[in-house]
Amino acid sequence: MRNIDVNRLIDEARFNRFHWTVLFWCALIIVFDGYDLVIYGVVLPVLMQQWGLTPLQAGAMGSYALFGMMFGALFFGPLSDKIGRKKAITLCIILFSGFTVLNGFTRNPTEFGLCRFLAGLGIGGVMPNVVALMNEYAPKKIRSTLVAIMFSGYSVGGMLSAGLGMLLIPRFGWEAVFFVAGIPLLLLPLIMFFLPESVGFMIRQGRTAEAVRILKRVEPALQVQPDDEIELQMPAIAAAGAPVLQLFREGRALRTLSLWVAFFCCLLMVYALSSWLPKMMASAGYGLGSSLSFLLVLNFGAIFGAIGGGWLGDRLNLPRVLVVFFAIAALSIGLLGFKSPTPVLYGLIALAGATTIGSQILLYACTAQFYGLAIRSTGLGWASGIGRNGAIVGPLLGGALVGMSLPLQVSFVVFAVPGLVAAIAMTLFCVHQQVTAATVGEALA
């Protein structure tokens, strides 16, 4: 009988073609996930004018997708631990791509909101699953970096939304940008063929031969003969008891709650800015084209924030990096409301994107590394699902602030406060992490 330590093999593997494949397809899924999500902020000014929406009505309509994302994350995260990540991801793609295309055929706010809600189920459900899959196969030395690069597809999707909005809306109307979202449905057969299943799920299902074939792609140097009897060792591939309760056991309760608070605050900032930045800048005197360019810069900055933060997290300490990022987010957003030269304004928006959308990406990486394989999808799903409440509050809060006609400075300061709260939450996470590590060290001594 030959034993193979699966975790050690994956951790020590060299980055190769297999990792490129997983990274490419997961990133591509997130590109369209981000496109489908940010698209609302792109069409919002046009919809408000065409359908005569008040700011509060527009904010509520923007929250339909976010309600869907909350339920999608809470449902598809734990579901994938039972049916496999590949099936869960496939179902999510069908939901978010199909119903986003249908958005282009809607004729009133009710139909629009229903399609956004159903698309949101897929958008929210796919995020924790692709993060968990990428995290599971990534070599340990570059795990945070790879997850950050993959999740930067969200920002690329946001940039595509803004760029195509500037190009297509004046020529073909707002409906055109929704039709582009059908591309993932066309690519679905390729995604299902190239995307691997979770090796932990295969081992749990007793599919040892399939798992070995995947592991030989992870580490080509692995030599397995046809007549070898293989036992794959992978601790904690199944949770004892209810997976949700496991998030609070073995000293995880405070850090789980800290992650939930950080997710809530981070997603509030992300979706408040994504939904209302073009409208607020248009109200400040900028044209639609230039106000959409701010959304483009916001997502462009996020790419550098995510990849740079992931690189720092692999070399320093990811939770501490997040503390600094959230503090910078609060400062940069607070300064957006004050009159600044155009280059400075663009710089602040890029910095805000780097430390809000970028921090959201890093939070997923941090959460995936914190929880063990048996409860990883559940942990990611619940953190994301709880965070979606912040995403729901963000557009509603923006609508309320715009409806009250408050000075721009006050609105952006209100948007900045969650950054400080998130920084405090991650500080508590770091402190508890140090205390736990010291306690374990004393017990082993």
Contacts in CASP RR format, 6 or more apart in sequence:
PFRMAT RR
TARGET T0000
AUTHOR 0000-0000-0000
METHOD contacts of the structure
MODEL  1
MRNIDVNRLIDEARFNRFHWTVLFWCALIIVFDGYDLVIYGVVLPVLMQQ
WGLTPLQAGAMGSYALFGMMFGALFFGPLSDKIGRKKAITLCIILFSGFT
VLNGFTRNPTEFGLCRFLAGLGIGGVMPNVVALMNEYAPKKIRSTLVAIM
FSGYSVGGMLSAGLGMLLIPRFGWEAVFFVAGIPLLLLPLIMFFLPESVG
FMIRQGRTAEAVRILKRVEPALQVQPDDEIELQMPAIAAAGAPVLQLFRE
GRALRTLSLWVAFFCCLLMVYALSSWLPKMMASAGYGLGSSLSFLLVLNF
GAIFGAIGGGWLGDRLNLPRVLVVFFAIAALSIGLLGFKSPTPVLYGLIA
LAGATTIGSQILLYACTAQFYGLAIRSTGLGWASGIGRNGAIVGPLLGGA
LVGMSLPLQVSFVVFAVPGLVAAIAMTLFCVHQQVTAATVGEALA
1 229 0 8 1.000
1 230 0 8 1.000
1 231 0 8 1.000
2 224 0 8 1.000
2 228 0 8 1.000
2 229 0 8 1.000
2 230 0 8 1.000
2 231 0 8 1.000
3 231 0 8 1.000
3 233 0 8 1.000
4 212 0 8 1.000
4 215 0 8 1.000
4 222 0 8 1.000
4 230 0 8 1.000
4 231 0 8 1.000
4 232 0 8 1.000
4 233 0 8 1.000
5 233 0 8 1.000
5 234 0 8 1.000
6 199 0 8 1.000
6 200 0 8 1.000
6 203 0 8 1.000
6 211 0 8 1.000
6 215 0 8 1.000
6 232 0 8 1.000
6 233 0 8 1.000
6 234 0 8 1.000
7 234 0 8 1.000
7 235 0 8 1.000
9 215 0 8 1.000
9 218 0 8 1.000
9 219 0 8 1.000
9 222 0 8 1.000
10 136 0 8 1.000
10 137 0 8 1.000
10 138 0 8 1.000
10 139 0 8 1.000
10 140 0 8 1.000
10 199 0 8 1.000
10 215 0 8 1.000
10 218 0 8 1.000
10 219 0 8 1.000
11 139 0 8 1.000
11 140 0 8 1.000
12 139 0 8 1.000
12 140 0 8 1.000
12 219 0 8 1.000
13 19 0 8 1.000
13 139 0 8 1.000
13 218 0 8 1.000
13 219 0 8 1.000
14 139 0 8 1.000
14 219 0 8 1.000
15 139 0 8 1.000
15 142 0 8 1.000
16 218 0 8 1.000
16 220 0 8 1.000
18 137 0 8 1.000
18 196 0 8 1.000
18 217 0 8 1.000
18 218 0 8 1.000
19 137 0 8 1.000
19 138 0 8 1.000
19 139 0 8 1.000
19 146 0 8 1.000
19 218 0 8 1.000
21 194 0 8 1.000
21 196 0 8 1.000
22 133 0 8 1.000
22 134 0 8 1.000
22 137 0 8 1.000
22 195 0 8 1.000
22 196 0 8 1.000
23 134 0 8 1.000
23 146 0 8 1.000
23 149 0 8 1.000
23 150 0 8 1.000
25 191 0 8 1.000
25 194 0 8 1.000
25 195 0 8 1.000
26 130 0 8 1.000
26 133 0 8 1.000
26 134 0 8 1.000
26 150 0 8 1.000
26 195 0 8 1.000
27 149 0 8 1.000
27 150 0 8 1.000
27 151 0 8 1.000
27 152 0 8 1.000
27 153 0 8 1.000
28 187 0 8 1.000
28 191 0 8 1.000
29 89 0 8 1.000
29 93 0 8 1.000
29 126 0 8 1.000
29 130 0 8 1.000
29 184 0 8 1.000
29 191 0 8 1.000
30 126 0 8 1.000
30 127 0 8 1.000
30 130 0 8 1.000
30 150 0 8 1.000
30 151 0 8 1.000
30 153 0 8 1.000
30 154 0 8 1.000
31 153 0 8 1.000
31 154 0 8 1.000
31 156 0 8 1.000
31 157 0 8 1.000
31 160 0 8 1.000
32 96 0 8 1.000
32 97 0 8 1.000
32 157 0 8 1.000
32 181 0 8 1.000
32 183 0 8 1.000
32 184 0 8 1.000
33 96 0 8 1.000
33 123 0 8 1.000
33 124 0 8 1.000
33 126 0 8 1.000
33 127 0 8 1.000
33 154 0 8 1.000
33 157 0 8 1.000
34 123 0 8 1.000
34 153 0 8 1.000
34 154 0 8 1.000
34 155 0 8 1.000
34 157 0 8 1.000
34 158 0 8 1.000
34 161 0 8 1.000
35 157 0 8 1.000
35 158 0 8 1.000
35 160 0 8 1.000
35 161 0 8 1.000
35 180 0 8 1.000
35 181 0 8 1.000
36 96 0 8 1.000
36 97 0 8 1.000
36 100 0 8 1.000
36 119 0 8 1.000
36 123 0 8 1.000
36 181 0 8 1.000
37 65 0 8 1.000
37 69 0 8 1.000
37 120 0 8 1.000
37 123 0 8 1.000
37 154 0 8 1.000
37 158 0 8 1.000
37 274 0 8 1.000
38 157 0 8 1.000
38 158 0 8 1.000
38 161 0 8 1.000
38 162 0 8 1.000
38 274 0 8 1.000
38 295 0 8 1.000
38 299 0 8 1.000
39 100 0 8 1.000
39 161 0 8 1.000
39 177 0 8 1.000
39 178 0 8 1.000
39 181 0 8 1.000
40 62 0 8 1.000
40 65 0 8 1.000
40 116 0 8 1.000
40 274 0 8 1.000
40 275 0 8 1.000
41 161 0 8 1.000
41 274 0 8 1.000
41 275 0 8 1.000
41 276 0 8 1.000
41 278 0 8 1.000
41 279 0 8 1.000
41 295 0 8 1.000
42 161 0 8 1.000
42 162 0 8 1.000
42 165 0 8 1.000
42 169 0 8 1.000
42 177 0 8 1.000
42 278 0 8 1.000
42 292 0 8 1.000
42 295 0 8 1.000
43 165 0 8 1.000
43 169 0 8 1.000
43 174 0 8 1.000
43 177 0 8 1.000
44 58 0 8 1.000
44 62 0 8 1.000
44 275 0 8 1.000
44 276 0 8 1.000
44 278 0 8 1.000
44 279 0 8 1.000
45 278 0 8 1.000
45 279 0 8 1.000
45 282 0 8 1.000
45 288 0 8 1.000
45 291 0 8 1.000
46 169 0 8 1.000
46 173 0 8 1.000
46 174 0 8 1.000
47 53 0 8 1.000
47 58 0 8 1.000
47 61 0 8 1.000
47 112 0 8 1.000
47 174 0 8 1.000
48 55 0 8 1.000
48 58 0 8 1.000
48 279 0 8 1.000
50 174 0 8 1.000
51 108 0 8 1.000
51 109 0 8 1.000
53 61 0 8 1.000
53 109 0 8 1.000
54 403 0 8 1.000
55 398 0 8 1.000
55 399 0 8 1.000
55 400 0 8 1.000
55 402 0 8 1.000
55 403 0 8 1.000
56 396 0 8 1.000
56 399 0 8 1.000
56 400 0 8 1.000
56 403 0 8 1.000
57 109 0 8 1.000
58 395 0 8 1.000
58 399 0 8 1.000
59 275 0 8 1.000
59 395 0 8 1.000
59 396 0 8 1.000
59 398 0 8 1.000
59 399 0 8 1.000
60 395 0 8 1.000
60 396 0 8 1.000
61 109 0 8 1.000
61 112 0 8 1.000
61 113 0 8 1.000
61 116 0 8 1.000
62 113 0 8 1.000
62 116 0 8 1.000
62 275 0 8 1.000
62 395 0 8 1.000
63 392 0 8 1.000
63 394 0 8 1.000
63 395 0 8 1.000
63 396 0 8 1.000
64 113 0 8 1.000
64 114 0 8 1.000
64 116 0 8 1.000
64 117 0 8 1.000
65 113 0 8 1.000
65 116 0 8 1.000
65 117 0 8 1.000
65 119 0 8 1.000
65 120 0 8 1.000
65 123 0 8 1.000
66 120 0 8 1.000
66 271 0 8 1.000
66 388 0 8 1.000
66 390 0 8 1.000
66 391 0 8 1.000
66 392 0 8 1.000
66 395 0 8 1.000
67 117 0 8 1.000
67 120 0 8 1.000
67 388 0 8 1.000
67 392 0 8 1.000
68 117 0 8 1.000
68 118 0 8 1.000
68 120 0 8 1.000
68 121 0 8 1.000
68 122 0 8 1.000
68 123 0 8 1.000
68 124 0 8 1.000
68 388 0 8 1.000
69 120 0 8 1.000
69 121 0 8 1.000
69 122 0 8 1.000
69 123 0 8 1.000
69 124 0 8 1.000
69 125 0 8 1.000
69 384 0 8 1.000
69 385 0 8 1.000
69 388 0 8 1.000
69 391 0 8 1.000
70 124 0 8 1.000
70 385 0 8 1.000
70 387 0 8 1.000
70 388 0 8 1.000
70 389 0 8 1.000
70 391 0 8 1.000
70 392 0 8 1.000
71 121 0 8 1.000
72 92 0 8 1.000
72 120 0 8 1.000
72 121 0 8 1.000
72 122 0 8 1.000
72 124 0 8 1.000
72 125 0 8 1.000
72 385 0 8 1.000
73 124 0 8 1.000
73 125 0 8 1.000
73 127 0 8 1.000
73 128 0 8 1.000
73 380 0 8 1.000
73 381 0 8 1.000
73 382 0 8 1.000
73 384 0 8 1.000
73 385 0 8 1.000
73 388 0 8 1.000
74 381 0 8 1.000
74 382 0 8 1.000
74 385 0 8 1.000
75 121 0 8 1.000
75 125 0 8 1.000
76 88 0 8 1.000
76 91 0 8 1.000
76 92 0 8 1.000
76 121 0 8 1.000
76 122 0 8 1.000
76 124 0 8 1.000
76 125 0 8 1.000
76 126 0 8 1.000
76 128 0 8 1.000
76 129 0 8 1.000
76 381 0 8 1.000
77 88 0 8 1.000
77 125 0 8 1.000
77 128 0 8 1.000
77 129 0 8 1.000
77 377 0 8 1.000
77 378 0 8 1.000
77 379 0 8 1.000
77 380 0 8 1.000
77 381 0 8 1.000
78 243 0 8 1.000
78 244 0 8 1.000
78 377 0 8 1.000
78 378 0 8 1.000
78 381 0 8 1.000
79 88 0 8 1.000
80 87 0 8 1.000
80 88 0 8 1.000
80 89 0 8 1.000
80 128 0 8 1.000
80 129 0 8 1.000
80 132 0 8 1.000
80 198 0 8 1.000
80 377 0 8 1.000
81 201 0 8 1.000
81 239 0 8 1.000
81 243 0 8 1.000
81 374 0 8 1.000
81 375 0 8 1.000
81 377 0 8 1.000
81 378 0 8 1.000
84 197 0 8 1.000
84 198 0 8 1.000
84 201 0 8 1.000
85 129 0 8 1.000
85 130 0 8 1.000
85 132 0 8 1.000
85 133 0 8 1.000
85 197 0 8 1.000
85 198 0 8 1.000
85 201 0 8 1.000
85 377 0 8 1.000
86 192 0 8 1.000
86 195 0 8 1.000
86 196 0 8 1.000
86 197 0 8 1.000
86 198 0 8 1.000
88 125 0 8 1.000
88 126 0 8 1.000
88 129 0 8 1.000
89 126 0 8 1.000
89 129 0 8 1.000
89 130 0 8 1.000
89 133 0 8 1.000
89 191 0 8 1.000
89 195 0 8 1.000
90 188 0 8 1.000
90 191 0 8 1.000
90 192 0 8 1.000
91 122 0 8 1.000
92 121 0 8 1.000
92 122 0 8 1.000
92 123 0 8 1.000
92 124 0 8 1.000
92 125 0 8 1.000
92 126 0 8 1.000
92 129 0 8 1.000
93 122 0 8 1.000
93 126 0 8 1.000
93 184 0 8 1.000
93 185 0 8 1.000
93 188 0 8 1.000
93 191 0 8 1.000
94 185 0 8 1.000
94 188 0 8 1.000
95 118 0 8 1.000
95 119 0 8 1.000
95 120 0 8 1.000
95 121 0 8 1.000
95 122 0 8 1.000
96 119 0 8 1.000
96 120 0 8 1.000
96 121 0 8 1.000
96 122 0 8 1.000
96 123 0 8 1.000
96 124 0 8 1.000
96 126 0 8 1.000
96 181 0 8 1.000
96 184 0 8 1.000
97 181 0 8 1.000
97 182 0 8 1.000
97 183 0 8 1.000
97 184 0 8 1.000
97 185 0 8 1.000
98 119 0 8 1.000
98 181 0 8 1.000
98 182 0 8 1.000
98 185 0 8 1.000
99 115 0 8 1.000
99 116 0 8 1.000
99 118 0 8 1.000
99 119 0 8 1.000
99 120 0 8 1.000
100 115 0 8 1.000
100 119 0 8 1.000
100 178 0 8 1.000
100 181 0 8 1.000
100 182 0 8 1.000
101 178 0 8 1.000
101 179 0 8 1.000
101 181 0 8 1.000
101 182 0 8 1.000
101 185 0 8 1.000
102 115 0 8 1.000
103 112 0 8 1.000
103 115 0 8 1.000
103 116 0 8 1.000
103 119 0 8 1.000
103 178 0 8 1.000
103 181 0 8 1.000
104 174 0 8 1.000
104 175 0 8 1.000
104 178 0 8 1.000
104 179 0 8 1.000
105 175 0 8 1.000
106 112 0 8 1.000
106 113 0 8 1.000
106 115 0 8 1.000
124 384 0 8 1.000
124 385 0 8 1.000
124 388 0 8 1.000
125 381 0 8 1.000
125 384 0 8 1.000
127 364 0 8 1.000
127 380 0 8 1.000
127 384 0 8 1.000
128 364 0 8 1.000
128 377 0 8 1.000
128 379 0 8 1.000
128 380 0 8 1.000
128 381 0 8 1.000
128 383 0 8 1.000
128 384 0 8 1.000
129 377 0 8 1.000
129 380 0 8 1.000
130 150 0 8 1.000
131 147 0 8 1.000
131 150 0 8 1.000
131 151 0 8 1.000
131 364 0 8 1.000
131 365 0 8 1.000
131 367 0 8 1.000
131 368 0 8 1.000
131 380 0 8 1.000
132 198 0 8 1.000
132 368 0 8 1.000
132 376 0 8 1.000
132 377 0 8 1.000
132 380 0 8 1.000
133 195 0 8 1.000
133 196 0 8 1.000
133 198 0 8 1.000
134 146 0 8 1.000
134 147 0 8 1.000
134 150 0 8 1.000
135 143 0 8 1.000
135 147 0 8 1.000
135 365 0 8 1.000
135 368 0 8 1.000
135 369 0 8 1.000
135 376 0 8 1.000
136 198 0 8 1.000
136 199 0 8 1.000
136 200 0 8 1.000
136 373 0 8 1.000
136 376 0 8 1.000
137 196 0 8 1.000
137 199 0 8 1.000
137 218 0 8 1.000
138 146 0 8 1.000
138 147 0 8 1.000
139 146 0 8 1.000
141 314 0 8 1.000
142 314 0 8 1.000
143 314 0 8 1.000
143 365 0 8 1.000
143 369 0 8 1.000
144 309 0 8 1.000
144 310 0 8 1.000
144 311 0 8 1.000
144 313 0 8 1.000
144 314 0 8 1.000
144 318 0 8 1.000
144 362 0 8 1.000
144 365 0 8 1.000
144 369 0 8 1.000
145 307 0 8 1.000
145 310 0 8 1.000
145 311 0 8 1.000
145 314 0 8 1.000
147 310 0 8 1.000
147 361 0 8 1.000
147 364 0 8 1.000
147 365 0 8 1.000
147 368 0 8 1.000
148 306 0 8 1.000
148 307 0 8 1.000
148 308 0 8 1.000
148 309 0 8 1.000
148 310 0 8 1.000
148 311 0 8 1.000
148 358 0 8 1.000
148 361 0 8 1.000
148 362 0 8 1.000
148 365 0 8 1.000
149 306 0 8 1.000
149 307 0 8 1.000
151 306 0 8 1.000
151 361 0 8 1.000
151 364 0 8 1.000
151 365 0 8 1.000
152 302 0 8 1.000
152 303 0 8 1.000
152 306 0 8 1.000
152 307 0 8 1.000
152 361 0 8 1.000
153 303 0 8 1.000
154 302 0 8 1.000
154 357 0 8 1.000
154 360 0 8 1.000
154 361 0 8 1.000
155 299 0 8 1.000
155 300 0 8 1.000
155 301 0 8 1.000
155 302 0 8 1.000
155 303 0 8 1.000
155 306 0 8 1.000
155 357 0 8 1.000
155 358 0 8 1.000
156 299 0 8 1.000
156 303 0 8 1.000
157 299 0 8 1.000
158 295 0 8 1.000
158 299 0 8 1.000
159 296 0 8 1.000
159 299 0 8 1.000
159 300 0 8 1.000
160 180 0 8 1.000
161 177 0 8 1.000
161 295 0 8 1.000
162 292 0 8 1.000
162 293 0 8 1.000
162 295 0 8 1.000
162 296 0 8 1.000
162 299 0 8 1.000
163 292 0 8 1.000
163 296 0 8 1.000
164 176 0 8 1.000
164 177 0 8 1.000
164 180 0 8 1.000
165 177 0 8 1.000
165 292 0 8 1.000
166 289 0 8 1.000
166 292 0 8 1.000
166 293 0 8 1.000
168 176 0 8 1.000
168 177 0 8 1.000
168 180 0 8 1.000
169 176 0 8 1.000
169 177 0 8 1.000
184 191 0 8 1.000
196 214 0 8 1.000
196 217 0 8 1.000
197 210 0 8 1.000
197 214 0 8 1.000
199 211 0 8 1.000
199 214 0 8 1.000
199 215 0 8 1.000
199 218 0 8 1.000
199 234 0 8 1.000
200 211 0 8 1.000
200 234 0 8 1.000
200 237 0 8 1.000
200 373 0 8 1.000
202 208 0 8 1.000
202 210 0 8 1.000
202 211 0 8 1.000
202 214 0 8 1.000
203 211 0 8 1.000
203 232 0 8 1.000
203 234 0 8 1.000
203 237 0 8 1.000
204 237 0 8 1.000
204 238 0 8 1.000
208 230 0 8 1.000
208 232 0 8 1.000
211 232 0 8 1.000
212 224 0 8 1.000
212 230 0 8 1.000
212 232 0 8 1.000
215 222 0 8 1.000
215 232 0 8 1.000
216 222 0 8 1.000
216 224 0 8 1.000
224 230 0 8 1.000
234 373 0 8 1.000
236 372 0 8 1.000
236 373 0 8 1.000
236 374 0 8 1.000
237 373 0 8 1.000
237 374 0 8 1.000
238 374 0 8 1.000
239 246 0 8 1.000
239 374 0 8 1.000
239 375 0 8 1.000
239 378 0 8 1.000
240 246 0 8 1.000
243 374 0 8 1.000
243 375 0 8 1.000
243 378 0 8 1.000
243 379 0 8 1.000
244 378 0 8 1.000
244 382 0 8 1.000
246 252 0 8 1.000
246 374 0 8 1.000
246 375 0 8 1.000
246 378 0 8 1.000
247 253 0 8 1.000
247 256 0 8 1.000
247 371 0 8 1.000
247 375 0 8 1.000
247 378 0 8 1.000
247 379 0 8 1.000
247 382 0 8 1.000
248 256 0 8 1.000
251 436 0 8 1.000
252 370 0 8 1.000
252 371 0 8 1.000
254 428 0 8 1.000
254 429 0 8 1.000
254 432 0 8 1.000
255 370 0 8 1.000
255 429 0 8 1.000
255 432 0 8 1.000
255 433 0 8 1.000
256 379 0 8 1.000
256 383 0 8 1.000
258 425 0 8 1.000
258 426 0 8 1.000
258 428 0 8 1.000
258 429 0 8 1.000
258 432 0 8 1.000
259 363 0 8 1.000
259 366 0 8 1.000
259 367 0 8 1.000
259 370 0 8 1.000
259 383 0 8 1.000
259 425 0 8 1.000
259 429 0 8 1.000
260 382 0 8 1.000
260 383 0 8 1.000
260 386 0 8 1.000
260 387 0 8 1.000
261 421 0 8 1.000
261 422 0 8 1.000
261 425 0 8 1.000
262 322 0 8 1.000
262 326 0 8 1.000
262 363 0 8 1.000
262 422 0 8 1.000
262 425 0 8 1.000
262 426 0 8 1.000
262 429 0 8 1.000
263 360 0 8 1.000
263 363 0 8 1.000
263 383 0 8 1.000
263 384 0 8 1.000
263 385 0 8 1.000
263 386 0 8 1.000
263 387 0 8 1.000
264 386 0 8 1.000
264 387 0 8 1.000
264 389 0 8 1.000
264 390 0 8 1.000
264 418 0 8 1.000
265 326 0 8 1.000
265 390 0 8 1.000
265 418 0 8 1.000
265 419 0 8 1.000
265 421 0 8 1.000
265 422 0 8 1.000
265 425 0 8 1.000
266 326 0 8 1.000
266 356 0 8 1.000
266 359 0 8 1.000
266 360 0 8 1.000
266 363 0 8 1.000
266 387 0 8 1.000
266 418 0 8 1.000
266 419 0 8 1.000
266 422 0 8 1.000
267 360 0 8 1.000
267 387 0 8 1.000
267 388 0 8 1.000
267 390 0 8 1.000
267 391 0 8 1.000
268 390 0 8 1.000
268 391 0 8 1.000
268 393 0 8 1.000
268 394 0 8 1.000
268 397 0 8 1.000
268 418 0 8 1.000
269 329 0 8 1.000
269 333 0 8 1.000
269 356 0 8 1.000
269 394 0 8 1.000
269 415 0 8 1.000
269 416 0 8 1.000
269 418 0 8 1.000
269 419 0 8 1.000
270 356 0 8 1.000
270 357 0 8 1.000
270 360 0 8 1.000
270 391 0 8 1.000
271 390 0 8 1.000
271 391 0 8 1.000
271 392 0 8 1.000
271 394 0 8 1.000
271 395 0 8 1.000
272 394 0 8 1.000
272 395 0 8 1.000
272 397 0 8 1.000
272 398 0 8 1.000
272 415 0 8 1.000
273 298 0 8 1.000
273 333 0 8 1.000
273 352 0 8 1.000
273 353 0 8 1.000
273 356 0 8 1.000
273 415 0 8 1.000
274 295 0 8 1.000
274 298 0 8 1.000
275 394 0 8 1.000
275 395 0 8 1.000
275 398 0 8 1.000
276 395 0 8 1.000
276 398 0 8 1.000
276 399 0 8 1.000
276 401 0 8 1.000
276 402 0 8 1.000
277 291 0 8 1.000
277 294 0 8 1.000
277 295 0 8 1.000
277 298 0 8 1.000
277 349 0 8 1.000
278 288 0 8 1.000
278 291 0 8 1.000
278 292 0 8 1.000
278 294 0 8 1.000
278 295 0 8 1.000
279 291 0 8 1.000
279 402 0 8 1.000
280 402 0 8 1.000
280 408 0 8 1.000
280 411 0 8 1.000
281 287 0 8 1.000
281 290 0 8 1.000
281 291 0 8 1.000
281 294 0 8 1.000
282 288 0 8 1.000
282 291 0 8 1.000
283 402 0 8 1.000
283 408 0 8 1.000
284 408 0 8 1.000
286 294 0 8 1.000
294 346 0 8 1.000
294 349 0 8 1.000
297 346 0 8 1.000
297 347 0 8 1.000
297 349 0 8 1.000
297 350 0 8 1.000
298 349 0 8 1.000
298 350 0 8 1.000
298 352 0 8 1.000
298 353 0 8 1.000
298 357 0 8 1.000
299 353 0 8 1.000
299 357 0 8 1.000
300 350 0 8 1.000
301 350 0 8 1.000
301 351 0 8 1.000
301 353 0 8 1.000
301 354 0 8 1.000
301 357 0 8 1.000
301 358 0 8 1.000
302 353 0 8 1.000
302 354 0 8 1.000
302 356 0 8 1.000
302 357 0 8 1.000
302 358 0 8 1.000
302 361 0 8 1.000
304 350 0 8 1.000
304 354 0 8 1.000
305 325 0 8 1.000
305 353 0 8 1.000
305 354 0 8 1.000
305 355 0 8 1.000
305 358 0 8 1.000
306 354 0 8 1.000
306 357 0 8 1.000
306 358 0 8 1.000
306 361 0 8 1.000
306 362 0 8 1.000
309 321 0 8 1.000
309 325 0 8 1.000
309 358 0 8 1.000
309 362 0 8 1.000
310 318 0 8 1.000
310 321 0 8 1.000
310 362 0 8 1.000
310 365 0 8 1.000
312 318 0 8 1.000
312 321 0 8 1.000
313 321 0 8 1.000
313 362 0 8 1.000
317 430 0 8 1.000
318 362 0 8 1.000
318 365 0 8 1.000
318 366 0 8 1.000
318 369 0 8 1.000
319 366 0 8 1.000
319 426 0 8 1.000
319 429 0 8 1.000
319 430 0 8 1.000
319 433 0 8 1.000
320 430 0 8 1.000
321 362 0 8 1.000
322 359 0 8 1.000
322 362 0 8 1.000
322 363 0 8 1.000
322 366 0 8 1.000
322 422 0 8 1.000
322 426 0 8 1.000
323 423 0 8 1.000
323 426 0 8 1.000
323 427 0 8 1.000
323 430 0 8 1.000
325 354 0 8 1.000
325 355 0 8 1.000
325 358 0 8 1.000
325 359 0 8 1.000
325 362 0 8 1.000
326 355 0 8 1.000
326 359 0 8 1.000
326 419 0 8 1.000
326 420 0 8 1.000
326 422 0 8 1.000
326 423 0 8 1.000
326 426 0 8 1.000
327 419 0 8 1.000
327 420 0 8 1.000
327 423 0 8 1.000
328 351 0 8 1.000
328 354 0 8 1.000
328 355 0 8 1.000
329 352 0 8 1.000
329 353 0 8 1.000
329 355 0 8 1.000
329 356 0 8 1.000
329 359 0 8 1.000
329 416 0 8 1.000
329 419 0 8 1.000
329 422 0 8 1.000
330 416 0 8 1.000
330 417 0 8 1.000
330 418 0 8 1.000
330 419 0 8 1.000
330 420 0 8 1.000
330 423 0 8 1.000
331 416 0 8 1.000
332 348 0 8 1.000
332 351 0 8 1.000
332 352 0 8 1.000
332 355 0 8 1.000
333 352 0 8 1.000
333 356 0 8 1.000
333 412 0 8 1.000
333 415 0 8 1.000
333 416 0 8 1.000
333 419 0 8 1.000
334 409 0 8 1.000
334 412 0 8 1.000
334 413 0 8 1.000
334 415 0 8 1.000
334 416 0 8 1.000
335 348 0 8 1.000
335 412 0 8 1.000
336 345 0 8 1.000
336 348 0 8 1.000
336 349 0 8 1.000
336 352 0 8 1.000
336 412 0 8 1.000
337 408 0 8 1.000
337 409 0 8 1.000
337 411 0 8 1.000
337 412 0 8 1.000
337 413 0 8 1.000
338 409 0 8 1.000
340 348 0 8 1.000
359 422 0 8 1.000
363 383 0 8 1.000
364 380 0 8 1.000
364 384 0 8 1.000
367 379 0 8 1.000
367 380 0 8 1.000
367 383 0 8 1.000
368 376 0 8 1.000
368 380 0 8 1.000
371 378 0 8 1.000
371 379 0 8 1.000
371 380 0 8 1.000
397 414 0 8 1.000
397 415 0 8 1.000
398 411 0 8 1.000
398 415 0 8 1.000
401 410 0 8 1.000
401 411 0 8 1.000
401 414 0 8 1.000
402 411 0 8 1.000
END
